[in-house]
Amino acid sequence: MNYPIELMLTPLEGLGITVDEKARERLIKYADLLREWNEKINLTAITDPEGIVVKHFLDCALLLSAVKLPANAKVVDVGTGAGFPGMVLKILRPDIEITLMDGLNKRLVFLDEVAKSLGLEVKTVHLRAEEAGKNQSYRERFDLATARAVSRLNVLYEYCLPLVKVGGVFCAMKGPSAAEELGEARKAAGILGGGKAEIKETTLTGEEKRCFVITKKISQTPPKYPRISAKISKQPL
């Protein structure tokens, strides 16, 4: 299958993000595996080559322009699904330590196969975020937590900020509703140890907007958070 990888190269080069030959080869192999496995388990509704390159790979890669990751940064992708954005970040930045976290194990089986096929070392964790946030192996251990298309921001904060170390960052990948969601979520960020959030906007294709809501962790999350999932969703902070 031919994938128009060039559609992501020019936008990324303009942002100073390099996609070398090895990364291109890995992205193509990833796309092949995504299409192959998608026939067995539901991973994505986007299966055409251009859609995979632009709406998955380019979309995820743009995070590297919004957040400057230090070398060897520890990153957790919460609710990773088919590996977006975490696997794409690892392909473009092999130095980072990536943890792919999901509550559905069959997705992680797929991601383990992808990592093995691409020759990349990733950690897959079969845990719900609220469980991980109470687990000392993951609580406040990461330089960056990120999530793409998981929940509204006031809910996401409670899932993700407990995983971020003080001085680290949570970056939520959002669409045009980012400012509205942030307006209802500022209180939650403050309760959970987050500072004032900023929104960085970019254009994915044409008029399609991608927003990154970036929140620095400025103090420890109180021990009682995160709460159980039912409370988080029914009574957001």
Accessible surface in RSA format (square Angstrom, percent):
REM  Atomic radii and reference values for relative SASA: ProtOr
REM  Chains: A
REM  Algorithm: Lee & Richards
REM  Probe-radius: 1.40
REM  Slices: 20
REM RES _ NUM      All-atoms   Total-Side   Main-Chain    Non-polar    All polar
REM                ABS   REL    ABS   REL    ABS   REL    ABS   REL    ABS   REL
RES MET A   1   128.26  66.4  62.10  41.1  66.16 157.5  56.25  47.8  72.02  95.4
RES ASN A   2   139.96  96.5 127.49 123.2  12.47  30.0  35.64  85.8 104.32 100.8
RES TYR A   3    15.38   7.2   0.03   0.0  15.34  39.9   0.02   0.0  15.36  18.9
RES PRO A   4    30.07  21.9  24.79  22.6   5.28  19.2  29.11  24.0   0.96   6.0
RES ILE A   5    10.17   5.8  10.15   7.6   0.02   0.1  10.15   7.3   0.02   0.1
RES GLU A   6   107.32  61.6 101.04  76.4   6.28  15.0  55.09 106.6  52.23  42.6
RES LEU A   7    72.69  40.5  61.55  44.0  11.14  28.0  65.12  45.7   7.57  20.4
RES MET A   8     0.00   0.0   0.00   0.0   0.00   0.0   0.00   0.0   0.00   0.0
RES LEU A   9    21.87  12.2  21.81  15.6   0.06   0.2  21.86  15.4   0.01   0.0
RES THR A  10   101.99  72.5  99.08 100.4   2.91   6.9  68.56  92.1  33.44  50.5
RES PRO A  11    55.71  40.6  40.95  37.3  14.77  53.7  53.07  43.8   2.65  16.4
RES LEU A  12     0.04   0.0   0.04   0.0   0.00   0.0   0.04   0.0   0.00   0.0
RES GLU A  13   108.51  62.3  89.02  67.3  19.49  46.4  35.87  69.4  72.64  59.3
RES GLY A  14    69.95  86.3   0.00   N/A  69.95  86.3  36.74 100.8  33.21  74.4
RES LEU A  15    80.56  44.9  59.14  42.3  21.42  53.9  65.70  46.1  14.86  40.0
RES GLY A  16    67.85  83.7   0.00   N/A  67.85  83.7  36.47 100.1  31.38  70.3
RES ILE A  17    18.45  10.5  14.04  10.5   4.41  10.6  18.02  13.0   0.44   1.2
RES THR A  18   104.87  74.6  89.66  90.9  15.21  36.3  58.18  78.1  46.69  70.6
RES VAL A  19     8.86   5.8   1.09   1.0   7.76  18.7   1.09   1.0   7.76  21.1
RES ASP A  20    80.70  56.5  73.40  73.1   7.29  17.2  34.04  80.1  46.65  46.5
RES GLU A  21   109.26  62.7 103.55  78.3   5.70  13.6  55.15 106.7  54.10  44.2
RES LYS A  22   111.22  54.3 107.32  65.9   3.89   9.3  57.66  51.9  53.56  57.0
RES ALA A  23     6.07   5.6   4.44   6.9   1.62   3.7   5.21   7.3   0.86   2.3
RES ARG A  24    78.19  32.8  78.19  39.9   0.00   0.0  10.47  14.3  67.72  41.0
RES GLU A  25    91.01  52.2  83.02  62.8   7.99  19.0  36.39  70.4  54.62  44.6
RES ARG A  26    34.78  14.6  33.68  17.2   1.10   2.6   6.14   8.4  28.64  17.4
RES LEU A  27     0.00   0.0   0.00   0.0   0.00   0.0   0.00   0.0   0.00   0.0
RES ILE A  28    62.65  35.7  62.63  46.7   0.02   0.1  62.65  45.1   0.00   0.0
RES LYS A  29    91.13  44.5  89.80  55.1   1.33   3.2  41.49  37.3  49.64  52.9
RES TYR A  30     0.00   0.0   0.00   0.0   0.00   0.0   0.00   0.0   0.00   0.0
RES ALA A  31     0.13   0.1   0.13   0.2   0.00   0.0   0.13   0.2   0.00   0.0
RES ASP A  32    54.78  38.4  49.56  49.3   5.22  12.3  18.78  44.2  35.99  35.9
RES LEU A  33    10.43   5.8  10.43   7.5   0.00   0.0  10.43   7.3   0.00   0.0
RES LEU A  34     0.53   0.3   0.53   0.4   0.00   0.0   0.53   0.4   0.00   0.0
RES ARG A  35    67.65  28.4  63.90  32.6   3.74   8.9  13.83  18.9  53.82  32.6
RES GLU A  36    97.17  55.8  88.52  67.0   8.65  20.6  38.11  73.7  59.05  48.2
RES TRP A  37    38.65  15.5  38.65  18.7   0.00   0.0  34.92  18.6   3.73   6.1
RES ASN A  38    32.05  22.1  18.66  18.0  13.39  32.3   1.64   3.9  30.41  29.4
RES GLU A  39   157.59  90.5 116.89  88.4  40.70  96.9  45.10  87.2 112.49  91.8
RES LYS A  40   131.99  64.4  96.06  58.9  35.94  85.6  73.86  66.5  58.14  61.9
RES ILE A  41    28.26  16.1  22.79  17.0   5.47  13.2  28.26  20.4   0.00   0.0
RES ASN A  42   126.93  87.5 108.37 104.7  18.56  44.7  38.09  91.7  88.85  85.9
RES LEU A  43    23.00  12.8   0.08   0.1  22.92  57.6   2.30   1.6  20.70  55.7
RES THR A  44    15.50  11.0   4.26   4.3  11.24  26.8  10.76  14.5   4.74   7.2
RES ALA A  45   105.96  97.4  65.27 100.7  40.69  92.6  74.40 104.8  31.56  83.6
RES ILE A  46    49.13  28.0  46.34  34.5   2.79   6.7  49.13  35.4   0.00   0.0
RES THR A  47    51.80  36.8  50.20  50.9   1.60   3.8  19.34  26.0  32.47  49.1
RES ASP A  48    74.53  52.2  69.50  69.2   5.03  11.9  40.41  95.1  34.13  34.0
RES PRO A  49    32.78  23.9  32.78  29.9   0.00   0.0  32.78  27.1   0.00   0.0
RES GLU A  50   100.99  58.0  99.94  75.6   1.05   2.5  20.37  39.4  80.63  65.8
RES GLY A  51     7.28   9.0   0.00   N/A   7.28   9.0   7.10  19.5   0.18   0.4
RES ILE A  52     0.13   0.1   0.13   0.1   0.00   0.0   0.13   0.1   0.00   0.0
RES VAL A  53     0.00   0.0   0.00   0.0   0.00   0.0   0.00   0.0   0.00   0.0
RES VAL A  54     9.57   6.3   9.57   8.7   0.00   0.0   9.57   8.3   0.00   0.0
RES LYS A  55    90.47  44.1  88.48  54.3   1.99   4.7  32.05  28.8  58.42  62.2
RES HIS A  56    11.90   6.5  11.90   8.3   0.00   0.0  11.90  12.3   0.00   0.0
RES PHE A  57     0.07   0.0   0.07   0.0   0.00   0.0   0.07   0.0   0.00   0.0
RES LEU A  58     4.35   2.4   4.35   3.1   0.00   0.0   4.35   3.1   0.00   0.0
RES ASP A  59     1.56   1.1   1.56   1.5   0.00   0.0   0.00   0.0   1.56   1.6
RES CYS A  60     0.00   0.0   0.00   0.0   0.00   0.0   0.00   0.0   0.00   0.0
RES ALA A  61     0.00   0.0   0.00   0.0   0.00   0.0   0.00   0.0   0.00   0.0
RES LEU A  62     3.81   2.1   3.81   2.7   0.00   0.0   3.81   2.7   0.00   0.0
RES LEU A  63     0.00   0.0   0.00   0.0   0.00   0.0   0.00   0.0   0.00   0.0
RES LEU A  64    17.15   9.5   9.26   6.6   7.88  19.8   9.26   6.5   7.88  21.2
RES SER A  65    26.51  22.4  13.35  17.8  13.16  30.3   5.77  12.3  20.73  29.0
RES ALA A  66     5.29   4.9   1.34   2.1   3.95   9.0   2.76   3.9   2.53   6.7
RES VAL A  67    12.49   8.2   8.93   8.1   3.56   8.6  12.06  10.5   0.43   1.2
RES LYS A  68   155.64  75.9 131.83  80.9  23.81  56.7 106.62  96.0  49.02  52.2
RES LEU A  69    17.27   9.6   2.36   1.7  14.91  37.5   2.83   2.0  14.44  38.9
RES PRO A  70    81.28  59.2  68.63  62.6  12.65  46.0  81.00  66.9   0.28   1.8
RES ALA A  71    78.03  71.7  54.74  84.5  23.29  53.0  55.23  77.8  22.80  60.4
RES ASN A  72    93.13  64.2  84.35  81.5   8.78  21.1  20.42  49.2  72.71  70.3
RES ALA A  73     2.02   1.9   0.00   0.0   2.02   4.6   2.02   2.9   0.00   0.0
RES LYS A  74    90.93  44.4  90.93  55.8   0.00   0.0  33.99  30.6  56.94  60.7
RES VAL A  75     0.00   0.0   0.00   0.0   0.00   0.0   0.00   0.0   0.00   0.0
RES VAL A  76     0.00   0.0   0.00   0.0   0.00   0.0   0.00   0.0   0.00   0.0
RES ASP A  77     0.21   0.1   0.21   0.2   0.00   0.0   0.00   0.0   0.21   0.2
RES VAL A  78     5.39   3.5   5.39   4.9   0.00   0.0   5.39   4.7   0.00   0.0
RES GLY A  79    30.69  37.8   0.00   N/A  30.69  37.8  17.40  47.7  13.29  29.8
RES THR A  80     2.98   2.1   0.00   0.0   2.98   7.1   0.00   0.0   2.98   4.5
RES GLY A  81    16.57  20.4   0.00   N/A  16.57  20.4  16.57  45.5   0.00   0.0
RES ALA A  82     5.44   5.0   1.13   1.7   4.31   9.8   1.13   1.6   4.31  11.4
RES GLY A  83     0.00   0.0   0.00   N/A   0.00   0.0   0.00   0.0   0.00   0.0
RES PHE A  84    11.74   5.9   8.23   5.1   3.51   9.1   8.23   5.0   3.51  10.1
RES PRO A  85     0.00   0.0   0.00   0.0   0.00   0.0   0.00   0.0   0.00   0.0
RES GLY A  86     0.00   0.0   0.00   N/A   0.00   0.0   0.00   0.0   0.00   0.0
RES MET A  87     0.00   0.0   0.00   0.0   0.00   0.0   0.00   0.0   0.00   0.0
RES VAL A  88     0.00   0.0   0.00   0.0   0.00   0.0   0.00   0.0   0.00   0.0
RES LEU A  89     0.00   0.0   0.00   0.0   0.00   0.0   0.00   0.0   0.00   0.0
RES LYS A  90    15.29   7.5  15.29   9.4   0.00   0.0   1.62   1.5  13.67  14.6
RES ILE A  91     2.52   1.4   0.00   0.0   2.52   6.1   0.00   0.0   2.52   6.8
RES LEU A  92    18.34  10.2   0.57   0.4  17.78  44.7   1.35   0.9  17.00  45.7
RES ARG A  93    58.57  24.6  58.45  29.8   0.12   0.3  31.56  43.1  27.02  16.4
RES PRO A  94    69.31  50.5  58.54  53.4  10.77  39.2  58.72  48.5  10.59  65.8
RES ASP A  95    55.22  38.7  34.84  34.7  20.38  48.2  39.81  93.7  15.41  15.4
RES ILE A  96     0.44   0.2   0.00   0.0   0.44   1.1   0.00   0.0   0.44   1.2
RES GLU A  97    93.89  53.9  87.83  66.4   6.06  14.4  39.84  77.1  54.05  44.1
RES ILE A  98     5.31   3.0   0.00   0.0   5.31  12.8   0.16   0.1   5.15  14.0
RES THR A  99    10.80   7.7  10.80  10.9   0.00   0.0   0.00   0.0  10.80  16.3
RES LEU A 100     0.00   0.0   0.00   0.0   0.00   0.0   0.00   0.0   0.00   0.0
RES MET A 101     1.21   0.6   1.21   0.8   0.00   0.0   1.21   1.0   0.00   0.0
RES ASP A 102     4.78   3.3   3.19   3.2   1.59   3.8   1.99   4.7   2.79   2.8
RES GLY A 103    41.06  50.6   0.00   N/A  41.06  50.6  13.82  37.9  27.25  61.0
RES LEU A 104    71.81  40.0  71.15  50.9   0.66   1.7  71.40  50.1   0.41   1.1
RES ASN A 105    71.30  49.2  68.84  66.5   2.46   5.9  16.07  38.7  55.23  53.4
RES LYS A 106   101.83  49.7  97.49  59.8   4.35  10.3  50.73  45.7  51.11  54.4
RES ARG A 107    75.07  31.5  75.07  38.3   0.00   0.0   2.00   2.7  73.07  44.3
RES LEU A 108     5.08   2.8   5.08   3.6   0.00   0.0   5.08   3.6   0.00   0.0
RES VAL A 109    73.17  48.1  70.81  64.1   2.36   5.7  71.66  62.3   1.51   4.1
RES PHE A 110     0.05   0.0   0.05   0.0   0.00   0.0   0.05   0.0   0.00   0.0
RES LEU A 111     0.00   0.0   0.00   0.0   0.00   0.0   0.00   0.0   0.00   0.0
RES ASP A 112    68.67  48.1  62.61  62.3   6.05  14.3  26.65  62.7  42.01  41.9
RES GLU A 113    63.35  36.4  60.71  45.9   2.64   6.3  10.67  20.6  52.67  43.0
RES VAL A 114     0.10   0.1   0.10   0.1   0.00   0.0   0.10   0.1   0.00   0.0
RES ALA A 115     6.46   5.9   6.37   9.8   0.09   0.2   6.37   9.0   0.09   0.2
RES LYS A 116   168.13  82.0 142.30  87.3  25.83  61.5  96.17  86.6  71.96  76.7
RES SER A 117    46.97  39.7  11.11  14.8  35.86  82.6  12.57  26.8  34.40  48.2
RES LEU A 118    10.53   5.9   1.70   1.2   8.83  22.2   6.26   4.4   4.27  11.5
RES GLY A 119    60.28  74.3   0.00   N/A  60.28  74.3  36.62 100.5  23.66  53.0
RES LEU A 120    18.61  10.4   5.83   4.2  12.78  32.1   8.77   6.2   9.84  26.5
RES GLU A 121   153.64  88.2 139.16 105.3  14.49  34.5  57.39 111.0  96.26  78.6
RES VAL A 122    25.98  17.1   1.11   1.0  24.87  59.9   3.77   3.3  22.21  60.2
RES LYS A 123   109.06  53.2 103.92  63.8   5.14  12.2  69.58  62.6  39.48  42.1
RES THR A 124    35.97  25.6  12.81  13.0  23.16  55.2   0.04   0.1  35.93  54.3
RES VAL A 125     9.29   6.1   6.77   6.1   2.52   6.1   9.29   8.1   0.00   0.0
RES HIS A 126   100.89  55.1  78.53  54.6  22.36  57.2  52.33  53.9  48.56  56.5
RES LEU A 127    43.81  24.4  40.12  28.7   3.68   9.3  42.59  29.9   1.22   3.3
RES ARG A 128   119.81  50.3 115.15  58.7   4.66  11.1  40.91  55.9  78.90  47.8
RES ALA A 129    10.74   9.9   5.63   8.7   5.11  11.6   5.63   7.9   5.11  13.5
RES GLU A 130    17.02   9.8  14.53  11.0   2.49   5.9   7.95  15.4   9.07   7.4
RES GLU A 131    85.08  48.8  73.95  55.9  11.13  26.5  35.20  68.1  49.88  40.7
RES ALA A 132     0.00   0.0   0.00   0.0   0.00   0.0   0.00   0.0   0.00   0.0
RES GLY A 133     0.00   0.0   0.00   N/A   0.00   0.0   0.00   0.0   0.00   0.0
RES LYS A 134    99.84  48.7  80.62  49.5  19.22  45.8  66.32  59.7  33.52  35.7
RES ASN A 135    57.97  40.0  50.35  48.7   7.62  18.3  13.11  31.5  44.86  43.4
RES GLN A 136   119.94  67.1 115.90  84.7   4.03   9.6  62.39 132.8  57.55  43.6
RES SER A 137    74.22  62.7  51.31  68.5  22.90  52.8  22.05  47.0  52.16  73.1
RES TYR A 138    24.46  11.4  24.46  13.9   0.00   0.0   5.58   4.2  18.88  23.3
RES ARG A 139    27.83  11.7  22.17  11.3   5.66  13.5   8.62  11.8  19.20  11.6
RES GLU A 140    35.05  20.1  21.72  16.4  13.32  31.7  10.02  19.4  25.03  20.4
RES ARG A 141   124.39  52.2 120.09  61.2   4.29  10.2  29.33  40.1  95.06  57.6
RES PHE A 142    11.66   5.8  11.66   7.2   0.00   0.0  11.66   7.1   0.00   0.0
RES ASP A 143    36.35  25.5  31.52  31.4   4.83  11.4   6.06  14.3  30.29  30.2
RES LEU A 144     0.67   0.4   0.67   0.5   0.00   0.0   0.67   0.5   0.00   0.0
RES ALA A 145     0.00   0.0   0.00   0.0   0.00   0.0   0.00   0.0   0.00   0.0
RES THR A 146     0.00   0.0   0.00   0.0   0.00   0.0   0.00   0.0   0.00   0.0
RES ALA A 147     0.17   0.2   0.00   0.0   0.17   0.4   0.00   0.0   0.17   0.4
RES ARG A 148    37.82  15.9  29.20  14.9   8.62  20.5   4.07   5.6  33.75  20.5
RES ALA A 149    96.60  88.8  53.32  82.3  43.28  98.4  70.39  99.1  26.20  69.4
RES VAL A 150    60.83  40.0  27.15  24.6  33.69  81.2  31.73  27.6  29.10  78.9
RES SER A 151    34.50  29.2  19.97  26.7  14.53  33.5  20.08  42.8  14.41  20.2
RES ARG A 152    99.87  41.9  94.94  48.4   4.93  11.7  58.59  80.1  41.28  25.0
RES LEU A 153     0.19   0.1   0.19   0.1   0.00   0.0   0.19   0.1   0.00   0.0
RES ASN A 154    20.29  14.0  19.61  19.0   0.68   1.6   0.00   0.0  20.29  19.6
RES VAL A 155    16.85  11.1  16.71  15.1   0.14   0.3  16.85  14.6   0.00   0.0
RES LEU A 156     0.09   0.1   0.09   0.1   0.00   0.0   0.09   0.1   0.00   0.0
RES TYR A 157     0.06   0.0   0.06   0.0   0.00   0.0   0.06   0.0   0.00   0.0
RES GLU A 158     0.79   0.5   0.79   0.6   0.00   0.0   0.02   0.0   0.77   0.6
RES TYR A 159    24.51  11.4  24.51  13.9   0.00   0.0  13.16   9.9  11.35  14.0
RES CYS A 160     0.00   0.0   0.00   0.0   0.00   0.0   0.00   0.0   0.00   0.0
RES LEU A 161     0.00   0.0   0.00   0.0   0.00   0.0   0.00   0.0   0.00   0.0
RES PRO A 162     0.00   0.0   0.00   0.0   0.00   0.0   0.00   0.0   0.00   0.0
RES LEU A 163     0.00   0.0   0.00   0.0   0.00   0.0   0.00   0.0   0.00   0.0
RES VAL A 164     0.00   0.0   0.00   0.0   0.00   0.0   0.00   0.0   0.00   0.0
RES LYS A 165    75.40  36.8  74.92  46.0   0.48   1.1  37.29  33.6  38.10  40.6
RES VAL A 166    73.96  48.7  52.93  47.9  21.02  50.7  52.93  46.0  21.02  57.0
RES GLY A 167    44.68  55.1   0.00   N/A  44.68  55.1  24.36  66.9  20.32  45.5
RES GLY A 168     5.09   6.3   0.00   N/A   5.09   6.3   5.06  13.9   0.02   0.1
RES VAL A 169    29.06  19.1  29.06  26.3   0.00   0.0  29.06  25.3   0.00   0.0
RES PHE A 170     0.46   0.2   0.46   0.3   0.00   0.0   0.46   0.3   0.00   0.0
RES CYS A 171     0.00   0.0   0.00   0.0   0.00   0.0   0.00   0.0   0.00   0.0
RES ALA A 172     0.00   0.0   0.00   0.0   0.00   0.0   0.00   0.0   0.00   0.0
RES MET A 173     2.47   1.3   0.00   0.0   2.47   5.9   0.00   0.0   2.47   3.3
RES LYS A 174    19.20   9.4  17.12  10.5   2.08   5.0   9.51   8.6   9.69  10.3
RES GLY A 175    23.55  29.0   0.00   N/A  23.55  29.0  15.04  41.3   8.50  19.0
RES PRO A 176   105.04  76.6  82.83  75.5  22.21  80.7  82.96  68.5  22.07 137.2
RES SER A 177    45.57  38.5  38.00  50.7   7.57  17.4  32.91  70.1  12.66  17.7
RES ALA A 178     0.73   0.7   0.68   1.0   0.06   0.1   0.73   1.0   0.00   0.0
RES ALA A 179    69.75  64.1  58.54  90.3  11.20  25.5  59.79  84.2   9.96  26.4
RES GLU A 180   119.20  68.4 101.86  77.1  17.34  41.3  50.35  97.4  68.85  56.2
RES GLU A 181     8.75   5.0   8.75   6.6   0.00   0.0   0.00   0.0   8.75   7.1
RES LEU A 182     5.08   2.8   5.08   3.6   0.00   0.0   5.08   3.6   0.00   0.0
RES GLY A 183    50.86  62.7   0.00   N/A  50.86  62.7  26.54  72.8  24.31  54.5
RES GLU A 184    78.55  45.1  53.87  40.8  24.68  58.8  36.05  69.7  42.51  34.7
RES ALA A 185     0.00   0.0   0.00   0.0   0.00   0.0   0.00   0.0   0.00   0.0
RES ARG A 186   124.57  52.3 114.75  58.5   9.82  23.4  58.99  80.6  65.57  39.7
RES LYS A 187   147.40  71.9 131.90  80.9  15.50  36.9  87.41  78.7  59.99  63.9
RES ALA A 188     0.00   0.0   0.00   0.0   0.00   0.0   0.00   0.0   0.00   0.0
RES ALA A 189     4.28   3.9   4.28   6.6   0.00   0.0   4.28   6.0   0.00   0.0
RES GLY A 190    48.82  60.2   0.00   N/A  48.82  60.2  29.61  81.3  19.21  43.0
RES ILE A 191    56.79  32.3  42.68  31.8  14.11  34.0  50.46  36.3   6.32  17.2
RES LEU A 192     0.00   0.0   0.00   0.0   0.00   0.0   0.00   0.0   0.00   0.0
RES GLY A 193     2.51   3.1   0.00   N/A   2.51   3.1   2.43   6.7   0.09   0.2
RES GLY A 194     5.74   7.1   0.00   N/A   5.74   7.1   0.00   0.0   5.74  12.9
RES GLY A 195    14.46  17.8   0.00   N/A  14.46  17.8  10.61  29.1   3.85   8.6
RES LYS A 196   190.23  92.8 152.57  93.6  37.66  89.7 103.81  93.4  86.42  92.1
RES ALA A 197    11.38  10.5   1.26   1.9  10.12  23.0   1.26   1.8  10.12  26.8
RES GLU A 198    92.05  52.8  86.82  65.7   5.23  12.4  35.65  69.0  56.39  46.0
RES ILE A 199    52.33  29.8  23.35  17.4  28.98  69.9  23.35  16.8  28.98  78.6
RES LYS A 200    80.15  39.1  76.23  46.8   3.92   9.3  47.81  43.0  32.33  34.4
RES GLU A 201   109.33  62.8  75.32  57.0  34.00  81.0  22.92  44.3  86.41  70.5
RES THR A 202    38.00  27.0  27.38  27.8  10.61  25.3  21.16  28.4  16.83  25.4
RES THR A 203    78.70  56.0  60.19  61.0  18.51  44.1  26.72  35.9  51.98  78.6
RES LEU A 204    17.20   9.6   6.46   4.6  10.74  27.0   6.46   4.5  10.74  28.9
RES THR A 205    56.63  40.3  46.75  47.4   9.88  23.6  43.34  58.2  13.29  20.1
RES GLY A 206    66.06  81.5   0.00   N/A  66.06  81.5  41.86 114.9  24.20  54.2
RES GLU A 207   171.22  98.3 144.47 109.3  26.75  63.7  69.09 133.6 102.13  83.4
RES GLU A 208    79.71  45.8  69.16  52.3  10.54  25.1  38.33  74.1  41.38  33.8
RES LYS A 209    82.69  40.3  74.22  45.5   8.47  20.2  35.34  31.8  47.35  50.4
RES ARG A 210    33.10  13.9  33.04  16.8   0.06   0.1   2.94   4.0  30.17  18.3
RES CYS A 211     2.40   1.8   2.40   2.7   0.00   0.0   0.00   0.0   2.40   2.6
RES PHE A 212     2.77   1.4   2.77   1.7   0.00   0.0   2.77   1.7   0.00   0.0
RES VAL A 213     0.65   0.4   0.34   0.3   0.31   0.8   0.34   0.3   0.31   0.9
RES ILE A 214    17.60  10.0  15.55  11.6   2.05   4.9  15.55  11.2   2.05   5.6
RES THR A 215     0.11   0.1   0.11   0.1   0.00   0.0   0.00   0.0   0.11   0.2
RES LYS A 216   111.92  54.6 109.76  67.3   2.17   5.2  52.60  47.3  59.33  63.2
RES LYS A 217     0.36   0.2   0.00   0.0   0.36   0.9   0.00   0.0   0.36   0.4
RES ILE A 218   108.80  61.9  83.28  62.0  25.52  61.5  87.18  62.8  21.62  58.7
RES SER A 219    55.23  46.7  51.30  68.5   3.93   9.1  39.64  84.4  15.59  21.8
RES GLN A 220   131.12  73.3 116.77  85.3  14.35  34.2  27.88  59.3 103.23  78.3
RES THR A 221     6.44   4.6   0.00   0.0   6.44  15.3   0.08   0.1   6.36   9.6
RES PRO A 222    46.71  34.0  41.20  37.6   5.51  20.0  46.71  38.6   0.00   0.0
RES PRO A 223   116.93  85.2 107.10  97.6   9.83  35.7 109.70  90.6   7.24  45.0
RES LYS A 224   139.74  68.2 125.58  77.1  14.16  33.7  79.38  71.4  60.36  64.3
RES TYR A 225    16.49   7.7  16.49   9.4   0.00   0.0   2.44   1.8  14.05  17.3
RES PRO A 226     1.69   1.2   0.00   0.0   1.69   6.2   0.00   0.0   1.69  10.5
RES ARG A 227    46.78  19.6  38.62  19.7   8.15  19.4  32.92  45.0  13.86   8.4
RES ILE A 228   117.00  66.6 113.06  84.2   3.94   9.5 115.48  83.2   1.52   4.1
RES SER A 229    26.33  22.3  23.84  31.8   2.50   5.8  13.57  28.9  12.77  17.9
RES ALA A 230    50.27  46.2  40.73  62.8   9.55  21.7  47.63  67.1   2.65   7.0
RES LYS A 231   106.22  51.8 104.70  64.2   1.52   3.6  49.43  44.5  56.79  60.5
RES ILE A 232     0.40   0.2   0.40   0.3   0.00   0.0   0.40   0.3   0.00   0.0
RES SER A 233    66.22  56.0  47.01  62.7  19.21  44.3  35.46  75.5  30.77  43.1
RES LYS A 234   168.04  82.0 136.83  84.0  31.22  74.3  89.62  80.7  78.43  83.5
RES GLN A 235   111.38  62.3 104.48  76.4   6.90  16.4  33.67  71.7  77.71  58.9
RES PRO A 236    54.03  39.4  33.25  30.3  20.78  75.5  33.70  27.8  20.32 126.3
RES LEU A 237    34.25  19.1  14.92  10.7  19.33  48.6  25.79  18.1   8.46  22.8
END  Absolute sums over single chains surface
CHAIN  1 A    10584.3       8405.5       2178.8       5519.9       5064.4
END  Absolute sums over all chains
TOTAL         10584.3       8405.5       2178.8       5519.9       5064.4
